[in-house]
């Protein structure tokens, strides 16, 4: 019984530390999109989104809050890049705060999010 409990604790700690992935995370559309885009652009997209976008776009873009839900956006990559760079009231532009690579990564991340 004690050995079984110790294995459970080790598994939980390994998951927390990121040493092993869980099947649930593999099915999470946010994690799938973030992994794909993060690898391509070499950026922690979830951290970037959390610090710059999540104030208004909740659930990493999957939910509407003060800003609209971003998942399933019909905008093109070019439109998203322009919107991120220049803003549109009430959203500020991020041209002076983000690198071109970060803007491209955010735009592609948004396009990668599924509608539901």
N, C-alpha and C positions, 0 to 999 in steps of 0.2 A: 504494500500500500504506500509506504513512504517513498520507495523508488519511483513509483508512478507519479506521485505528487511532485517529486524533484524534476522528473522529465517535463511535466507540464510547466513548471516554473522556468526551466531552461528554454523551452520553446517560446514562451511568452516574452522572455527577455531577449531572445534572438530576434523575434519579430519586431520588438520595440527598437532594437539596435539596428534594424535593417539588414541583418545578416541573412535572413530568409524572407521570401515574399509569401504572402497569403493568397489563396485563390480568390478571395473577395476583392483584393486590391487589383488583381488582373482583370476583373470584370467591371471595375469602376471606370466610367468613361473619362472622368477627370484625370485619373492616374494614367490611363492609356494615352490620352492626348498629351499630357505633360511629359511622359516618357519619350514619346515619338519626337515631339518638338524639342524637348530638352537635349536629346542626343544630337539632333541635327544642328542646332544652333549653339550647343555647348553652354547652356544657360539653365539655371534652376527656375523654370517657368512658374512653378507654383509659388515660390518665394517672390518672384518678380510681380506676379499677378496680385499676390496678397498685399504687397507693399504699395502698389500703384493703383490697383483697380478695385480691390475688394471693398473699399469704403462704400462704393455705390453698387457694384455688381457682385451679389452674394453667391455663395456656393461655388466659387471659382468660375463664375459665369453661367452656372446652371439655373440660377434663380433670379427672379426680378426682385428688386428692392428699390432704393432711391433711383437707381439707373435700371435700364431694361435688361432682361435676360439676354445673354449673348449667344448661348448655345442655339445652333440651328440658324445662325444669321444668314440672310440672303445677300449680304453685301459681298462684293468681290474683295480679293486681297488688296488691290489698289485702293479701294474705298476705305477699307479698314485701316490701312497704313496712313492714309490722309487724315482720317478721323482721329487716330491715336496721336499723330503729330500735331495737327492743328486744333483739335477739339471742336466742340459744337455745343453751344450753351445748353445746359449749365456745365458740361464737361470741359475741363481745361485741356489745353494741348500739352503734350509731353516731349515736344521736339528738343527742348533744351535740357531735359532731365534724363532722357533715354538715348542710348546709342542706336544707330540704324539697325544693328543686329538684334537688339532687344525689341525694337518696334516690329521688325519682321517676325520675330519669334512670337510676340503677342498676337499679331494678326493671324499667323498660321495656327496658333493654339486655338483661337476663337473659331476659325474655320473648321478645325478638327473636332470641335465639340458637337456631339449629336443633338438633334432637336429635342429628343425626349430623354 
